[in-house]
Amino acid sequence: MKFSPAYQTPTVEKIRVRYGETDMMGHAYYANYYYWFEQARGAYCRDRGFTYLQLEQQGYKLPVVESHANYRAEVLYDDLIEVRVWISEIKRASVRFEYEIYNVTRQLVTTTGYTTHVLIGPERRAISWPQEIKEWLLREPQKLAIAAC
């Protein structure tokens, strides 16, 4: 099942780029984009009324099996960015999150990317989505999202 951002309300996670996230040229170090993707995924879950920790407590995990980032423009120290995340595809045992990083400071989209995850159970094997978990992932953001701890 494929989706577009118009189908689903993206979650937007605002991040201020820290000095330690940059390289010697003052640009955001490329690997940090994946940390920002992860942070946005966590916000995506909280916006829908659950946490990744709750999934794990029920015996599920979502390891990344594929990732990609397309760096189109620079992100620098102290820039304010918005990481937009949404689900673009869900299959029998996998889900694909899409990301767009918008640099608020420079007013342009700097990065796009995706991560693909497989749902595994306690035996560490791929399993089909339980209906409840699939519904959690695909519902619209809730007004009373779970606060970050």
C-alpha positions in Angstrom: 0.0 0.0 0.0 1.6 3.3 -1.1 0.8 6.7 0.2 1.7 10.3 -0.6 2.3 13.2 1.8 -1.1 14.5 0.8 -2.7 11.3 2.1 -1.2 11.6 5.5 -0.4 14.6 7.7 3.4 14.7 8.1 5.0 15.2 11.5 7.3 18.2 11.7 10.2 18.0 14.2 12.2 21.3 14.7 15.9 21.0 15.4 18.6 23.6 16.0 21.9 22.3 14.5 24.5 22.1 17.3 28.2 22.9 16.9 29.1 19.2 17.6 26.9 18.1 14.7 29.1 19.9 12.2 32.4 19.1 10.4 35.5 21.2 10.1 33.9 23.1 7.2 30.9 24.1 9.4 28.5 21.9 7.6 26.3 19.4 9.3 28.1 16.1 9.3 26.3 13.7 6.9 25.7 10.9 9.4 23.8 13.3 11.7 21.0 13.4 9.2 20.1 9.8 10.2 20.0 10.9 13.9 17.6 13.6 12.8 15.5 11.1 10.8 15.3 8.9 14.0 14.3 11.8 16.1 11.5 12.7 13.7 10.3 9.1 13.6 10.0 9.2 17.4 8.0 12.4 17.2 5.9 10.8 14.5 4.9 8.0 16.9 4.3 10.3 19.8 2.1 12.5 17.5 -0.1 9.4 17.0 -0.4 8.6 20.6 2.2 5.9 21.2 6.0 5.6 21.6 8.5 3.3 20.1 9.2 2.1 23.6 5.6 0.9 23.8 6.2 -1.2 20.6 9.3 -2.8 22.2 7.5 -3.5 25.4 4.9 -5.5 23.4 7.7 -7.5 21.9 8.1 -5.7 18.5 11.0 -4.0 16.9 11.5 -2.1 13.7 15.1 -2.4 12.5 16.2 -0.3 9.6 16.9 -2.5 6.6 17.5 0.3 4.0 18.2 4.0 4.2 19.0 6.8 1.7 19.6 10.5 2.0 19.9 13.0 -0.9 21.9 16.1 0.2 20.7 18.9 -2.0 21.9 22.0 -0.1 24.0 22.8 3.0 22.9 22.9 6.6 25.2 24.8 8.9 25.8 25.3 12.6 22.9 27.1 14.4 20.6 26.7 11.4 17.0 25.9 12.4 15.7 22.9 10.5 12.3 21.1 10.3 12.4 17.4 9.6 9.1 16.4 8.0 8.3 12.7 8.2 5.5 10.6 6.8 4.8 7.0 5.8 4.9 6.5 2.1 4.5 2.7 2.0 3.4 -0.1 4.2 3.6 -3.8 3.2 2.9 -7.1 4.9 5.9 -6.8 7.3 7.6 -3.5 6.4 7.1 0.3 6.4 8.9 3.1 4.6 9.3 6.5 6.2 10.0 9.5 3.9 11.8 12.6 5.2 12.2 16.1 4.0 14.5 18.5 5.8 13.5 22.1 5.4 16.1 24.7 6.4 14.1 27.4 8.1 17.1 29.7 8.4 17.8 29.5 4.6 14.2 28.9 3.5 14.8 25.9 1.3 14.5 22.1 1.3 18.1 20.8 1.8 17.7 17.1 2.1 15.3 14.3 1.2 15.5 10.6 2.2 13.8 7.5 3.4 14.3 4.6 5.8 12.7 1.1 5.3 12.0 -0.9 8.5 10.9 -4.5 9.0 8.6 -5.5 11.8 10.1 -8.3 13.9 8.7 -10.2 16.9 10.4 -11.7 19.9 11.9 -14.5 17.7 13.7 -11.7 15.7 11.9 -12.8 12.5 9.7 -10.7 10.2 6.1 -10.8 11.1 2.9 -9.4 9.6 1.5 -6.2 11.1 -0.9 -6.8 13.9 -4.0 -4.7 13.0 -3.7 -2.5 16.1 -0.1 -1.6 15.4 -0.9 -0.8 11.8 -3.7 1.4 12.9 -1.4 3.2 15.3 1.0 3.9 12.5 -1.5 5.1 10.0 -3.8 7.3 12.1 -3.7 11.0 12.0 -1.8 13.0 14.7 -3.7 13.4 17.9 -4.4 16.6 19.7 -2.9 15.4 22.9 0.3 13.8 21.7 2.6 12.1 24.2 5.1 14.5 25.6 8.8 13.9 25.1 10.5 12.7 28.2 
